Amino acid sequence: MSDGPPRGDGPREETTRLALERTRYAGERTLMAWIRTALSMITFGFSVYKFFEYLHRAEPALGVRAGGPRHFGLGLTGLGVAVLILAGVQHHRLLRRLDAGTRRRSWSLALTAALGVALLGLYLFASILTRRLPL
């Protein structure tokens, strides 16, 4: 019999567990920053497109080309969605590495939020592409 703590409950294991937890939270914060960046790109691209579409319809004599703002909106919205998808994949890989050998699921609330924003971005991208805007 041993007088020490049960195996696996020592200070080293606790330190390792806390380090993994801090790394996981750092990954969550990083993904949330990517979500904010992508959401900014998506909304700015959509807003520029809507503004110039409105301007073109209200004052056709101003000579605002309808194609330029549309391409800009598509590009920025598509870039925002692509960046968000890549950040989500990177975050999921980090979670899988951190959760290797445990029974934890490699999923997080931030990843769910990223998926929702990506779907919204794809919807807006398709709306600009087909010119069937929800607003």
C-alpha positions as CSV (number, residue, x, y, z in Angstrom):
1,M,0.0,0.0,0.0
2,S,1.1,3.5,-0.7
3,D,0.6,6.5,1.5
4,G,0.6,9.0,-1.3
5,P,-2.2,10.3,-3.4
6,P,-3.8,8.0,-5.9
7,R,-2.0,7.7,-9.2
8,G,-3.1,10.4,-11.7
9,D,-4.1,13.0,-9.1
10,G,-0.7,14.5,-8.4
11,P,0.3,18.1,-9.0
12,R,1.8,17.4,-12.4
13,E,-1.4,15.9,-13.7
14,E,-3.3,18.9,-12.4
15,T,-0.9,21.4,-13.9
16,T,-1.1,19.5,-17.3
17,R,-4.9,19.5,-17.1
18,L,-5.0,23.3,-16.4
19,A,-2.5,24.0,-19.2
20,L,-4.7,22.1,-21.6
21,E,-7.8,24.0,-20.4
22,R,-6.0,27.4,-20.8
23,T,-4.9,26.3,-24.4
24,R,-8.5,25.3,-25.2
25,Y,-9.8,28.7,-24.0
26,A,-7.1,30.5,-25.9
27,G,-8.3,28.7,-29.0
28,E,-11.9,29.7,-28.2
29,R,-10.9,33.4,-28.0
30,T,-9.0,33.1,-31.3
31,L,-12.0,31.6,-33.1
32,M,-14.2,34.3,-31.6
33,A,-11.9,36.9,-33.0
34,W,-12.0,35.3,-36.4
35,I,-15.8,35.2,-36.2
36,R,-15.9,39.0,-35.5
37,T,-13.5,39.6,-38.4
38,A,-15.5,37.4,-40.8
39,L,-18.8,39.0,-39.7
40,S,-17.3,42.4,-40.4
41,M,-16.2,41.4,-43.9
42,I,-19.6,39.8,-44.7
43,T,-21.7,42.7,-43.4
44,F,-19.4,45.4,-45.0
45,G,-19.5,43.6,-48.4
46,F,-23.3,43.2,-48.2
47,S,-23.8,46.8,-47.1
48,V,-21.6,48.3,-49.9
49,Y,-23.6,46.2,-52.4
50,K,-27.0,47.3,-51.0
51,F,-25.9,51.0,-50.8
52,F,-24.7,51.2,-54.4
53,E,-27.7,49.2,-55.6
54,Y,-30.0,51.7,-53.9
55,L,-28.0,54.6,-55.3
56,H,-28.1,53.1,-58.8
57,R,-31.9,52.7,-58.7
58,A,-32.5,56.1,-57.1
59,E,-30.3,58.1,-59.4
60,P,-29.3,56.2,-62.6
61,A,-27.9,59.5,-64.0
62,L,-25.0,59.4,-61.4
63,G,-23.3,56.7,-63.5
64,V,-22.9,54.3,-60.7
65,R,-22.0,50.9,-62.3
66,A,-24.1,48.1,-60.9
67,G,-21.5,45.5,-61.6
68,G,-18.6,46.9,-59.6
69,P,-20.2,47.1,-56.2
70,R,-21.8,43.7,-56.8
71,H,-18.4,42.1,-57.5
72,F,-17.0,43.9,-54.5
73,G,-19.8,42.6,-52.3
74,L,-19.4,39.1,-53.6
75,G,-15.7,39.2,-53.1
76,L,-15.8,40.5,-49.5
77,T,-18.7,38.3,-48.5
78,G,-17.0,35.2,-50.0
79,L,-13.7,36.1,-48.4
80,G,-15.4,36.4,-45.0
81,V,-17.1,33.0,-45.4
82,A,-13.9,31.3,-46.6
83,V,-11.9,32.8,-43.7
84,L,-14.5,31.7,-41.2
85,I,-14.6,28.1,-42.6
86,L,-10.8,27.8,-42.5
87,A,-10.7,29.2,-38.9
88,G,-13.4,26.7,-37.9
89,V,-11.4,23.8,-39.4
90,Q,-8.3,25.0,-37.7
91,H,-10.1,25.3,-34.3
92,H,-11.7,21.8,-34.7
93,R,-8.2,20.3,-35.3
94,L,-6.9,22.0,-32.2
95,L,-9.8,20.6,-30.2
96,R,-9.2,17.1,-31.5
97,R,-5.5,17.3,-30.6
98,L,-6.3,18.6,-27.1
99,D,-9.0,16.0,-26.6
100,A,-6.9,13.1,-27.9
101,G,-7.0,10.2,-25.5
102,T,-10.0,11.6,-23.5
103,R,-13.7,11.1,-23.8
104,R,-14.4,14.8,-24.5
105,R,-16.1,15.8,-27.7
106,S,-14.1,18.0,-30.0
107,W,-16.8,20.7,-30.3
108,S,-17.4,24.0,-28.7
109,L,-19.9,26.8,-28.5
110,A,-17.6,29.1,-30.5
111,L,-17.5,26.5,-33.3
112,T,-21.3,26.4,-33.3
113,A,-21.4,30.2,-33.5
114,A,-18.9,30.1,-36.4
115,L,-21.1,27.6,-38.2
116,G,-24.1,29.9,-37.8
117,V,-22.3,32.9,-39.1
118,A,-20.9,30.9,-42.0
119,L,-24.4,29.8,-43.0
120,L,-25.6,33.4,-42.8
121,G,-22.7,34.5,-44.9
122,L,-23.4,31.8,-47.5
123,Y,-27.1,33.0,-47.6
124,L,-26.0,36.6,-48.2
125,F,-23.5,35.5,-50.8
126,A,-26.2,33.6,-52.7
127,S,-28.5,36.5,-52.3
128,I,-26.0,38.9,-53.9
129,L,-25.2,36.3,-56.6
130,T,-28.8,35.8,-57.6
131,R,-29.9,39.4,-56.9
132,R,-32.7,38.1,-54.7
133,L,-32.0,40.1,-51.6
134,P,-33.8,39.5,-48.3
135,L,-33.9,43.2,-47.5
